[in-house]
């Protein structure tokens, strides 16, 4: 571990946002005057990305949403000027923060819609409870320009779309709990969902293969490879971890590979017991202990991408070659819990 920043009281913090242009990290935190109760205040804390020291803070409305997973609760728009943050109080809205001017711009009402999915310098998408999606477009100053809605494209009762999306430029990829893959383009006048395709064949569905976990999709834009954690569990198992990641050619809409996930339980206990990776004891533990699977994956966007994988309750991260699936190494002692994996 090279360093850390304080993410507040929540077990799983919101995803930190990284500005390469300004060399800063932004973290949204909630403060109570009496520890875990009392008057609430929410802030965007600004950290120096090199020293990890606090450089400043921006107070925002005290209703930042928290789902326990951190997925799609906030995002930095392209250009690194505006930060958008989902509020729940319990109605949904979005706070807009100007990171260059260091100020809260305003709040946009988004009733019935949740999740923020950056899609440009002044636009982001959201998913809605009536089976539609919306594009929220901002003015040059960060105020609301307009909101455009798609036609309904999924059934929220029969097979709802999960909020755990993966970005592809101005589009986002989402799956339903049953494994239907939707790609929504937010670049136009209104969201444009493409026709869905299935991640599973009929035989795979008969064997009850499902997507699942806390952050189970990752997308490598240069190769158009989609990675998804899968498991056999049947309906209602969408939060379960998986011991396999299936790889798809998103352009061809077909599966091209499957990777076995490393046993991160062994990597978690290795420093505590005191044995080295690759030795006999390591092999013995991997042989005897069941593979607990992983809840989350993330992939780098370079020419030789790495795939990171972790279990939500184990403080270790497996590192794989995202092209071949080879298990390269483990990152040990990276925190006891949480599902988020963020690649700056």
Helices and strands as residue ranges (DSSP letters): E 17-19, E 24-32, E 40-48, E 54-60, E 74-76, E 82-88, E 92-98, E 103-109, E 113-120, E 123-128, E 133-138, E 144-149, E 166-168, E 171-175, E 180-185, E 192-193, E 197-198, H 202-206, E 209-211, E 217-220, E 225-232, E 244-249, E 254-260, H 264-273, H 280-288, E 296-299, E 306-310, E 316-321, E 327-332
